[in-house]
Amino acid sequence: MNVVILGLSPMELTALVTGVVPVAARLLPYRVRRPVGLGCAAVFAVSAVVLAVTGIRWQLVPVLAGGALALALTVPPLLRQRAGRPARWAGRLGAAAALALSCAGAVAAWALPVPVFPEPPGSYAVGTTVTQWTDGDRPETATADAGDRRTVVVQLWYPASGANRPTGRARYLGRTEREARTVARGLAGYFGMPGFLLDQVPLAVTRSTPGAPAAGGRFPVVLFSPGLGGVRTQNTAWAEDLASRGYVVAALDHPYDSAVVTLDDGRVIRTRLAATGDPAEDERRAAAWTAVRAADLRFALTQLGRLDRGELPGPLAGRLDTRRAAVTGHSLGGAAALQAARQDHRFAAVIDVDGFPRDPAPRPFHQPVLALVHDVEPGQEREYVDRLTRVIRLSTATGYRLTVPGSAHLTFTDAPLYLPPLPALAGSRGREDGPRVTAAATAAFLDATLRGAPGDPASTLSAYGELAVL
C-alpha cells in the first residue's frame, strides 16, 4: 500500500525530518543535543542513499540540500565532544537557509506529488492491456502519405480474476518508464509548462495488473476519448473504478491529436493541433478533429467485437458484451462521444464529461445521455450550457445534466492527483474526491442504462450535484 503524507513517501519524509530537527535541537542542552544531532545525521545519510538509489525527484533536491547544510552546521561541534559557544550570525543565517530550502522542497512535493491512485471500490481485481489497431479503410488525414492508414492505440481496463496484488502493477502514463516520461514531457509542453514540473508523474503506479487473466463472465463495454491534447491514461482512476465494478473500459490515444502517442514500431507521434486565434477557423478545425475522433470510436467498437470473437489477440475473448456499449469522453472527447452516438446505433448510452458539443449538424439520437458539467458561475459560459442542453434534448431518451459543485474542467480527470490544489485548475474538491465523484456518477448512470438497474437514476445522480433531467 502506498503511504504518502503531505506528498512525501516515508523515506522522503524521513529525510526532511532528520534534516530539520538538528536545527531546532541547537536550542536544547548539550547532553540532549548531541545524541539527537548525531542520530539524525546517521538516519539522514541512510535515507539520502536510499533515495539516490531508488530515484530522487526534483522536489527533493532542496530538501536534501537543506538537510545537508543543517547537518554541516550542527554536527561538527557535536563531534568535538564539547558544548561549544553559541552560534553567531553566520551560523544563524546558515540555519535559516537550511530551513528555507527544506520548506521550499516540502511545499513543492506537496503541490506536485507523485500521484497515488485510490483503491477501486468494486469486487473485481483490475487488469490492463494495451493494443494497437489500424483501420485499413480510412486514410490518415494528418499526413501527406497516401498509403498511411488511420491507427489508434487503445488501453483496456477489465475485471480480472483473483485479488488485487500490491506488486507488479501497471505504470502510469505508459507501458515502460521511457514511454511514461515521454508522455509526461509531451503533456507539459502541450500545456505550456516547463517539462520538469511533471517529472514526478511517471514514477506513479496504478491499481491494475498488466495482462492479468480476465474474470469469468461477459461485461459491458465503455469506450473513452480523452480531452484535446489528452492521452488515453488521463482518466485511469475512473477506468480502474469502473473495471472493478464489472465494466471493460477502452480508452483511445488519437495520433496527431493526443499530446504524445507511442506506436508499436517505436515512432513517437506528437500533436499537430494548434489554435489559430480566428474563432471561426478554430471552430471549423475543432469540428474536423471531433469527426475524426468519432470515427475512431466507432472503429474501436468494431475491433472490440472482433476481440470478443477471438479474431484479435488479447485476454478478453468471450468477455465483451458489445451489445451493451457506452461511448464517453472528456472535453473534446465528450463532443466526439455525442457525435459517435448519433452516428452509430450500436452505442446504447453516451456520457459527455464537460465537453462543448462540436457537431456542426446535430440531429436526434436515441441513446440516453449523461453530461457532467464543471461548476459554472451564474451568468458565465451560457453558450456552453445552452448548446449542451439543446443537444441533450435531441435525444429521444432521457438526458441528465449534472453540474458538480466545487469542480473545474480538470476535476473529472486524474489531474487533481498530481497538480497543485488550486480551485481554478483542479477544483476545490480535494485530490481524490473529483475522480471519485466522476466514477460514482457515471457508474450510477451506466448501471441504469447498460444493466437495467432498478430505480430512478435521477435520485442517485442528484446526490452528486445540481441535476437537470431533460
Secondary structure as GFF3:
##gff-version 3
##sequence-region A 1 470
A	DSSP	alpha_helix	10	25	.	.	.	ID=ss1
A	DSSP	alpha_helix	30	54	.	.	.	ID=ss2
A	DSSP	alpha_helix	60	79	.	.	.	ID=ss3
A	DSSP	alpha_helix	89	111	.	.	.	ID=ss4
A	DSSP	beta_strand	125	139	.	.	.	ID=ss5
A	DSSP	beta_strand	149	160	.	.	.	ID=ss6
A	DSSP	alpha_helix	177	190	.	.	.	ID=ss7
A	DSSP	three_ten_helix	195	198	.	.	.	ID=ss8
A	DSSP	three_ten_helix	201	203	.	.	.	ID=ss9
A	DSSP	beta_strand	209	210	.	.	.	ID=ss10
A	DSSP	beta_strand	219	225	.	.	.	ID=ss11
A	DSSP	alpha_helix	236	244	.	.	.	ID=ss12
A	DSSP	beta_strand	248	253	.	.	.	ID=ss13
A	DSSP	beta_strand	260	262	.	.	.	ID=ss14
A	DSSP	beta_strand	268	270	.	.	.	ID=ss15
A	DSSP	alpha_helix	279	308	.	.	.	ID=ss16
A	DSSP	beta_strand	320	330	.	.	.	ID=ss17
A	DSSP	alpha_helix	332	343	.	.	.	ID=ss18
A	DSSP	beta_strand	347	353	.	.	.	ID=ss19
A	DSSP	beta_strand	369	373	.	.	.	ID=ss20
A	DSSP	alpha_helix	382	393	.	.	.	ID=ss21
A	DSSP	beta_strand	399	403	.	.	.	ID=ss22
A	DSSP	three_ten_helix	409	412	.	.	.	ID=ss23
A	DSSP	three_ten_helix	415	417	.	.	.	ID=ss24
A	DSSP	alpha_helix	423	426	.	.	.	ID=ss25
A	DSSP	alpha_helix	433	450	.	.	.	ID=ss26
A	DSSP	alpha_helix	457	461	.	.	.	ID=ss27
A	DSSP	three_ten_helix	462	464	.	.	.	ID=ss28
A	DSSP	beta_strand	466	469	.	.	.	ID=ss29
###
